Amino acid sequence: MELLAQWGLLDEVLATGCPPLTELSFTAPGIRVEGTVPADGDARMVCAPRRYALDEVLARGAVRAGAEFRQGVSVTGLHWEDGAVAGVTCRASDGRPSVERARLVIGADGRRSTVARLVGAPYTRWDGRLTRAWYTYWSGVDGASLRLFLGKGVGGTAIPTHDGLTLINVQFSVDHPLGARSERDRLYLDLLARAAPELREAVAEGRREDRLYCCGDLPNFFRRPTGPGWALVGDAAHHKDPLGAQGIADAFEQAALLDQCLADGQCDGRRGGLGDRERTAAALARYATALESRFAAPYEENLRHARLAESEQQTAGLRVALDDPPFREGFLRTLSGAPGKQNEVS
Ligand SMILES: Cc1cc2nc3c(=O)[nH]c(=O)nc-3n(C[C@H](O)[C@H](O)[C@H](O)COP(=O)(O)OP(=O)(O)OC[C@H]3O[C@@H](n4cnc5c(N)ncnc54)[C@H](O)[C@@H]3O)c2cc1C
């Protein structure tokens, strides 16, 4: 939220009709924490815009900042010169191919990144898939807060989004039996009942407004994020289980980090600094180091939660710790993704 505000895009995101949420809660067996969203800057809120709305705001912002945006163009290959990436080959939606030269190619193309595959970026850490995420959208579910819940072997989130709908995401171990496809709706509701009985009751009064989305490809990894003429940002560089709901914030932070490293290294593309290979390589090396040190600890913590195996002893420990106001504040910060102190609750 802070970065959207800094980029001058927060008002536009809210203007899409996505409700700003200032309250959040966390429930686990014997635990209920409620509070307001803490923040260092002005954006004392979280929100969950649908991607069709968020992506459009981001693309418009990029164009205003000088980017040329081409909808429906796929990167299909890389153009190499002297052992460095020097551009991409693309295919437009009408099938027309083209080659684009570039001094730096940034793969911000998701966890199945084409750029990462084409440069052969190795995994520097791989922890496999731990959970499945099943989610859908409900009307008639009251509550204007971000709700996170954890039960035995299941966790999830409920977040109000556009059009009066509430997104309810349920996550459970990849080892959990799935049963027949026709049983999936029932399994989703049973898991919700196990982790968040109040929400299960609320959806019984509400109405499901979309199909059930079942996502099982949620690996946990870091890839080598840079090389000659290329860099990776967002899920392409580092993917984590979405249980902590941090992926978009992390992608924003990484974009800002890369930008900062290039600016610090005087590699501003518009001033031609990217043409200096050594300077660019040094800036990219700084980005790779900063990315690892910023995201390693929150990754570990997220991994621990995504195992969905908190013992009763750990839950009891958390219950006691939450009586301590500074701990509680740190806990709320972590849940809301407030910047800078994510791992203070580990
Ligand atoms: C079930 C689920 C729930 C989640 N919940 C949350 C949440 O509540 N909060 C949160 O912050 N995060 C959440 N995430 C994570 C979040 O969606 C990602 O971390 C985030 O979208 C990463 O952004 P990105 O830009 O790196 O990648 P993406 O959002 O995947 O964007 C990649 C873009 O690249 C494009 N692309 C891919 N290949 C090519 C190509 N060859 N040529 C051209 N374009 C290409 C794609 O079309 C896409 O537009 C969730 C993820 C899942 C799966």
The ligand as an SDF file (V2000), in Angstrom:
LIG
                    3D

 53 58  0  0  0  0  0  0  0  0999 V2000
   -4.2790  -18.7780   -5.0140 C   0  0  0  0  0  0  0  0  0  0  0  0
   -3.3770  -17.5840   -4.8440 C   0  0  0  0  0  0  0  0  0  0  0  0
   -3.6970  -16.6060   -3.9140 C   0  0  0  0  0  0  0  0  0  0  0  0
   -2.8780  -15.5060   -3.7370 C   0  0  0  0  0  0  0  0  0  0  0  0
   -3.2330  -14.5630   -2.8380 N   0  0  0  0  0  0  0  0  0  0  0  0
   -2.4760  -13.4580   -2.6940 C   0  0  0  0  0  0  0  0  0  0  0  0
   -2.8640  -12.4010   -1.8130 C   0  0  0  0  0  0  0  0  0  0  0  0
   -3.9050  -12.4640   -1.1640 O   0  0  0  0  0  0  0  0  0  0  0  0
   -2.0540  -11.3240   -1.7140 N   0  0  0  0  0  0  0  0  0  0  0  0
   -0.9060  -11.2220   -2.4220 C   0  0  0  0  0  0  0  0  0  0  0  0
   -0.2030  -10.2180   -2.2960 O   0  0  0  0  0  0  0  0  0  0  0  0
   -0.5080  -12.1890   -3.2590 N   0  0  0  0  0  0  0  0  0  0  0  0
   -1.2670  -13.2830   -3.4220 C   0  0  0  0  0  0  0  0  0  0  0  0
   -0.8800  -14.2640   -4.2950 N   0  0  0  0  0  0  0  0  0  0  0  0
    0.4220  -14.1600   -4.9510 C   0  0  0  0  0  0  0  0  0  0  0  0
    0.4100  -13.1570   -6.0770 C   0  0  0  0  0  0  0  0  0  0  0  0
   -0.6240  -13.4380   -6.9860 O   0  0  0  0  0  0  0  0  0  0  0  0
    1.7560  -13.1940   -6.7880 C   0  0  0  0  0  0  0  0  0  0  0  0
    2.8140  -13.2360   -5.8620 O   0  0  0  0  0  0  0  0  0  0  0  0
    1.9200  -11.9470   -7.6520 C   0  0  0  0  0  0  0  0  0  0  0  0
    0.8800  -11.9130   -8.6040 O   0  0  0  0  0  0  0  0  0  0  0  0
    3.2710  -11.9480   -8.3490 C   0  0  0  0  0  0  0  0  0  0  0  0
    3.3230  -10.9220   -9.2890 O   0  0  0  0  0  0  0  0  0  0  0  0
    4.2290  -11.0550  -10.5800 P   0  0  0  0  0  0  0  0  0  0  0  0
    4.0240   -9.7920  -11.3370 O   0  0  0  0  0  0  0  0  0  0  0  0
    5.5910  -11.4590  -10.1860 O   0  0  0  0  0  0  0  0  0  0  0  0
    3.6470  -12.2840  -11.4040 O   0  0  0  0  0  0  0  0  0  0  0  0
    2.2140  -12.4660  -12.0630 P   0  0  0  0  0  0  0  0  0  0  0  0
    1.1660  -11.7800  -11.2970 O   0  0  0  0  0  0  0  0  0  0  0  0
    2.0840  -13.9410  -12.3010 O   0  0  0  0  0  0  0  0  0  0  0  0
    2.3240  -11.7090  -13.4460 O   0  0  0  0  0  0  0  0  0  0  0  0
    3.1280  -12.1910  -14.4800 C   0  0  0  0  0  0  0  0  0  0  0  0
    2.6560  -11.5470  -15.7660 C   0  0  0  0  0  0  0  0  0  0  0  0
    3.5530  -11.9290  -16.8200 O   0  0  0  0  0  0  0  0  0  0  0  0
    2.8040  -12.3030  -17.9490 C   0  0  0  0  0  0  0  0  0  0  0  0
    3.6090  -13.2650  -18.7210 N   0  0  0  0  0  0  0  0  0  0  0  0
    3.9820  -14.5190  -18.3960 C   0  0  0  0  0  0  0  0  0  0  0  0
    4.7230  -15.0650  -19.3680 N   0  0  0  0  0  0  0  0  0  0  0  0
    4.8440  -14.1230  -20.3370 C   0  0  0  0  0  0  0  0  0  0  0  0
    5.4890  -14.0820  -21.6090 C   0  0  0  0  0  0  0  0  0  0  0  0
    6.1860  -15.1320  -22.0770 N   0  0  0  0  0  0  0  0  0  0  0  0
    5.3860  -12.9540  -22.3460 N   0  0  0  0  0  0  0  0  0  0  0  0
    4.6920  -11.8830  -21.8830 C   0  0  0  0  0  0  0  0  0  0  0  0
    4.0680  -11.8470  -20.6970 N   0  0  0  0  0  0  0  0  0  0  0  0
    4.1340  -12.9630  -19.9310 C   0  0  0  0  0  0  0  0  0  0  0  0
    1.5320  -12.9320  -17.3790 C   0  0  0  0  0  0  0  0  0  0  0  0
    0.5040  -12.9070  -18.3380 O   0  0  0  0  0  0  0  0  0  0  0  0
    1.2680  -12.0120  -16.2010 C   0  0  0  0  0  0  0  0  0  0  0  0
    0.5260  -10.8970  -16.5950 O   0  0  0  0  0  0  0  0  0  0  0  0
   -1.7020  -15.3670   -4.5070 C   0  0  0  0  0  0  0  0  0  0  0  0
   -1.3620  -16.3430   -5.4490 C   0  0  0  0  0  0  0  0  0  0  0  0
   -2.1960  -17.4490   -5.6200 C   0  0  0  0  0  0  0  0  0  0  0  0
   -1.8240  -18.4790   -6.6520 C   0  0  0  0  0  0  0  0  0  0  0  0
  1  2  1  0
  2  3  1  0
  2 52  2  0
  3  4  2  0
  4  5  1  0
  4 50  1  0
  5  6  2  0
  6  7  1  0
  6 13  1  0
  7  8  2  0
  7  9  1  0
  9 10  1  0
 10 11  2  0
 10 12  1  0
 12 13  2  0
 13 14  1  0
 14 15  1  0
 14 50  1  0
 15 16  1  0
 16 17  1  0
 16 18  1  0
 18 19  1  0
 18 20  1  0
 20 21  1  0
 20 22  1  0
 22 23  1  0
 23 24  1  0
 24 25  2  0
 24 26  1  0
 24 27  1  0
 27 28  1  0
 28 29  2  0
 28 30  1  0
 28 31  1  0
 31 32  1  0
 32 33  1  0
 33 34  1  0
 33 48  1  0
 34 35  1  0
 35 36  1  0
 35 46  1  0
 36 37  1  0
 36 45  1  0
 37 38  2  0
 38 39  1  0
 39 40  1  0
 39 45  2  0
 40 41  1  0
 40 42  2  0
 42 43  1  0
 43 44  2  0
 44 45  1  0
 46 47  1  0
 46 48  1  0
 48 49  1  0
 50 51  2  0
 51 52  1  0
 52 53  1  0
M  END
$$$$
